[in-house]
Amino acid sequence: MKDLYHPVKIGNVELQGNLFLAPVAGYSDAAFRSVCIENGACFTYTEMVSAEALVRGNPKTEILMTRAHNEKVYSVQIFGGQADVMAQAAKIVREKSHCEVIDINCGCPVPKIVKTGAGSALTRDPERLFQIAKAVVDVAEGIPVTVKIRSGWERPSLTWKEAAQAALEAGVSAITIHPRTKSQGYEGHSDWNIMTQLVEFVDGKVPVFGSGDLFKPEDAKKMLEETGADGVMFARGAMGNPFIFRDTTSLLKTGSYEPVPAVVRVQTGFAELERLTKETSEKHACLEMRKRFAAYSKGIQNGAALRAQIVHAESIQDYHNIFDEVLK
């Protein structure tokens, strides 16, 4: 039996392990990805990047593709509803980011994304998914192309199988599934049985990765055991908790793990703040880190009182005033 923690190949890209950071809008910037890598993430994805904005030359969009300083391999995720625009965007991604993998978002349920024919709209439109994936594969010049899908639009009309078949025919190198429907959004529970069925359907042609309801190391272990997925992708479970990669690696390899102490949680938050400040500005970084430090503070003594102060932090010094007691 294969070890639960093991290497994975995505096309010609060889990864040492199978614990990944998902593309999380508003979170998966280079600063956050870097601390996830330091804590054991084997592969990371950027926030989703608008193909339309890339083609128009939007500089803010290009920043989303920036490689973290310690990112040896990473994937840029793009979204869009038109094959020709997605192909143009993929060329830009290839030329400007030199990323190792290009991922296509076929799962985002946000209405402003879906109404353009992108995101979850593609899971229920296999023909368009095929056209887009094929267009991106054709211009990728050997860079593996992957897709992330949902189980379908709503029950009972689940279209994950048709979407997966279209992706395979287009030549993708891996499929990730978040087994919720578009109508579920991020509510309710993801149906891991669908993931198991997808693994059986794909039958080893390409790796299958799982996402959805992974909030602690035990969840990842259970998903790998129950579904046969080749790897897992942490999203909300990694927010304020990049240590989930380290802890899950330990659990899969040794059967146990030791949660990090409060001081390490806070130190990691400051490392992220420092890197985000260098990438953007102190003002932007400090506002952005409010939600992230709120997440880092979970499980820390007097966390609620800390969070009441965090929501007002506007400078690096403000954060030191709040957390220096914890760091002692």
Buried (B, 14 or more C-beta within 10 A) or exposed (E): EEEBBBEBBBBEBEBEBBBBBBBBBEBBBBBBBBBBBBBBBBBBBBBBBBBBBBBEEBEEBBEBBBBBEEBEBBBBBBBBBBBEBBBBBBBBBBEEBEBBBBBBBBBBBBEEBBEBBBBBBBBBBBEBBBBBBBBBBBBBEEBBBBBBBBBBBEEEEBBBBBBBBBBBEBBBBBBBBBBBBBBBEEEEEBBBEBBBBBBEBBEEEBBBBBBBBBBBBEBBBBBBEEBBBBBBBBBBBBBBBBBBBBBBBBBBEEEEBEBBEBEEBBBBBBBBBBBBBEBBEBEEBBEBBBBBBBBBBBEBEEBEEBBEBBEEBEEBEBBEEBBEEBEE
